[in-house]
Amino acid sequence: MITLKSGKQVKIDLYALTVAEIREFLTAKKKDHEGDVILGKACGMTADELAALPFPDYRKITKEFWERMSDPLKDEDDEKNSQSVSTSG
């Protein structure tokens, strides 16, 4: 979860994107607005809302997005491990 300067919390949800959208995002020479449409879909914001953010907040979101893109199953693996630890006692 990312907390913006305004206090708003943003969660990156890769399940909001299809494989086709990810491929389009990664392979096409996208204009900033078109990329923000896809990024916004993953974080529950519009492209215009993203464009209106202060630059450090935008970078927080894009940094988290790329970290999740590099290991999209990490949260699920972490959740499974914490559930097995909490139920094994």
Secondary structure, 3 states (H helix, E strand, C coil): CEECCCCCEECCCHHHCCHHHHHHHHHCCCCHHHHHHHHHHHHCCCHHHHHCCCHHHHHHHHHHHHHHHHCCCHHHHHHHHHHHHHHCC
